[in-house]
């Protein structure tokens, strides 16, 4: 079973182009079940991968306080692995197919106030040190083009067409899209590159660079971006924690508030389904209801 698990993960990486994050999550969710049945590191026969085992594993997730979203992700991994075992002839049917998905609470995406966010970015633009230049550039790029965190740190110098103000982005499943990038983001990026004396360079060079413990420049780490967002936008978020994804949510919500077409926003975000984008209509509807309640004399 452990050999089949490794083969399954290799297939995910090769044919579905799963990200390292997805592969790590699948490995964790699947190994947990195998360890429950056989013990840590011990072999397990394919026939032992059955519905009672998966039900036991699901109860264990609930017992240890895993969120419904984590349990749903684990069940998705089990189903995908079960279908793989059926294709390989190791099982006749997928035992996870009959298990119901946990009910997920509906949470609206968190957005940052447009005026407050713009003010925070403008204040950063008035500072002059090198760290601020980098932080402003990455914040402007994320907000300007609605980038995911992984998309931002994966950018190369050659992905930006300054003349056309377009950015090539590698999204989930390595799907590429081309999205506009605003003038302020380009100006902030040029300022950052000038601070680092990188006004020119190879097209495959990382656009944003971090510094490893050895002191050698490398790709900017996602954790660094998370720290930058929390530090620079804490006041905008009302003192609450804020993640890089809030900039992506704000990008979509602010476009929708200004009258942008939902289909266009779907393309800009790189959503495969319009249903993923429609959640922002609920955000705008909530704002409209709040504005109505505050302004209408008979509300």
N, C-alpha and C positions, 0 to 999 in steps of 0.2 A: 504493500500500500504506500509506503514512503517513497519507493521508486516511482510509482505511478504519480504521486503528488509532484515530485520533481519534474517529471515529464510534462505534466499538465501545466506547471508554471513556465516551463520552457516554451510550450506552445503558445501560452498567453503572450509571452514576450515577443515571440517571432512572428506570429500570424495576426494577433490583435493589437500589437504594439502597445501593450499595457505599460503604464509608467512605473518607475521604481516604487512609488508610493502605493500604487494598486497591488503590485506584486508582493510587497511586504505585508500589506493588509490581508491578502488572500492566504499567504503562507501562515500567518499568525492564526487566522480563523480556522484553517484546515488542520494545522498541526495540533491545535487545542483539542479537536475532536479525536484525533488519532491517539493523543496522549491520554485522554479520558478513558478510552477503550483498552489500550494496551499498556499504558505507563510510558513515562518520558523516554524517548529514544528506542523503544522496543518495537519489533515488527508487528504488523496487523494484517490479517488476511482480508482480501477484498470483500468477501462475503459478510464480514463483520460490519461493513458500512451499510447499516440498515436504518429503518425509521425509528425503532426504539432507541438506538444510539444517538441519533440526531435530536430526538425529543429530550433525551437526558442532557445533551449538550446545551439545548436551548434553556432548559430549566436551570442549568448551572449559570448561564449568562444572566438570567433574571435574579438568581440568588446572590450573585456577586455584584449586583447593582449596575449592570451595563445599561446604557440608554437604549431606548427603542431603536434609534438610528443605528447603533452599533450591532444590535441583534439582527436588524434587517439586512445590514451589510454582510454579516456572517452567513445568514440564510441564503443570500444571493451567491456567495462563494460556494456554499455546499451544493446548491443546485447546479451551478456551472461545472463543478467537479463531478457531480453525479452523472451529468450528461456525457462528460468525457469518459467516465468509466463504462458507460453503456456503449459508446462508440468503439471503445477498445475491446469490447466483448467480455469485460470483467464482471459486469452486472447486466441483468436483463431489463431493469427499470431503475429510474432515479428515485431513491427513497425520500429525498427532500421535497419532491414535487407535491406531496400531499400536506406539507406543513404550511400553515397560514403565516403570512407576513405580520409582524407586530404592527399595531396601529400607530402611525407616526403623528405627533402633534403638528398642526399646521402653524408654521412660524413665518411671519412676513420678514423679508430681508431688511436688515438694518441699513438706513441711509443717513448721511450727514447733511445738515442744513446747507443749502447752496451758498447763501451769503456768508455764513460763518466759515465754510470750507474755503471759499475764495479769499476771504480775509486772511486766513492762516497761511495760504500759499503766497499771498502778496507780502506778508510780513517776512516770510522766509526769503523771498526774492530781494528784500532790502538789506539782508545780511551779506557778509563778504567772505567768511572763512570757507575752507575747502570742504569740511564735513557738511556744512549747510548746502553747498553747491550740489553735492552728490544727493543729499536727502531730498532737496527740492526737485531735482531732475527725475528721480524715481517716482516721487509722489505725483508730479505733473504727468508723467508718462502713463501711470496706472489710471489716473482720473481722465486723462485726455482720450484714451483709447479703450477703456473698460477692460484692462488686462487682468487675467488671473495671475496669482503670485508666481506660479511655475512658468507662465508665459513671459513675465517680466525678466526673471533671472536667466531665461533661455535666449534672450535677444542677442544678436550679433550686430556688429557695426554695419554690415552689408544689408541688414534687414530694413534699414531706414532709407527711404528715398526723400531727401530733403526738398528737392525741387517740386515734386508732386505732393509733398506732405502726406505720404503713405507709409504704412508700416506693415511688414510681413510678419505674421504671428504664427507660431506653431502651438496649436491647442491640444485638447484631449485627443488621445489616439493618434497623435502626430498629424492631425488634420491642419492644413494651412489655410489661413484666410488673410486678406489684405484689408486693413482698416485705416481710416484717416487718423492723422495725429495733428494736434493743434499747434499754432505758432508759439504759444507760450511754452509748451512742452519742448519744442525744438530749441528755442532760445535757452531754456534751462539746461537742456542736455549739452548744447555747445559750450555753455559756461562751465559745466562740470568737466567736460573733456579738456577744456583749456586749462583748468586748474590742475589737472593731472598730466598736462603736457602731452595729450593724446589727440591733437587735432587731426591727425592722419594715422592710418594703420591698416593692417590687413582686414579684408571683409569678414573673415571668420573669427575675428577677435571678439570676446565678450563685450557687449556694450557697457554693462555695469560690472566693475571689478571689486572683489573683496581682497582681503589680505590674510593669507594663511599664517599659522603660528611661526612658520619658518621665515616670514617676511616676504615671501614671493607672491606677487599678485596672482589671483585666481578668480574663478567665477564667484559672483556675489552669492552668499548663502541665503536661503529663504528666512532663516532665523534672524539674520541681520535686518532684512526688510521688515519683518514683524516688529522688531525693536524700534526701528525708525518710525513706523506708522504710529505705534503706541506713544512714543515720545513726542512727536511733532503734532499729533492730532488729538491729544488727550483733552485739551480744553474744548475743541470742537465737539467732542463726544460727550460733553457734560461731565467730565471726570471719570467716565466709565471706560472700560476696556474697549478698544477698537482694533479690528483686524484689517489686513490688506483687502480682504474681500468687500469690506464696507465701501471702499472706493469704487469697486466694480458695480456694486449695487447703486451707489450714488450716481455714477455715470448713466446707468440705464434709467433710473427714476427721474433724474433731472432732464434727460432728453424727452421722456414721455410727458413730463409736466409742461415742456415747452412746445408740445404738439408733434413730436416725431412719430412716424408710423411704426406700429408694433413689429411689423415684418422687417423693417429696416433695423430696428434695435436687435431683433433676433440674429440678423446677419452680422451686425457689429460685434455682438457677444460671442458668436460662434456656437449658438445653441442648435442642436440637431432638431429639436422639436419646438414648435411655437408654444406648447404648453409650459415649457420651462420659462419662457419669457413673460407669459401672461400673469405671473405672480406680481409683476410690477404694476399692473392695472389695479390690483387691490391696494397697493401702497398709495397710489394717487387717489383712489376713491376714499381711502381713510382720511387723507389730507383735505379733500373736498368737504367731507362731512364735518371735519373739525372746523374748517373755515366757515362753513355755513352756520354751525352752532354758535360760533363766536360773533358772527357779524349780523345775522338776520334778527330783526327786532322781535319776531315771534317764534324763533327757533326753540 
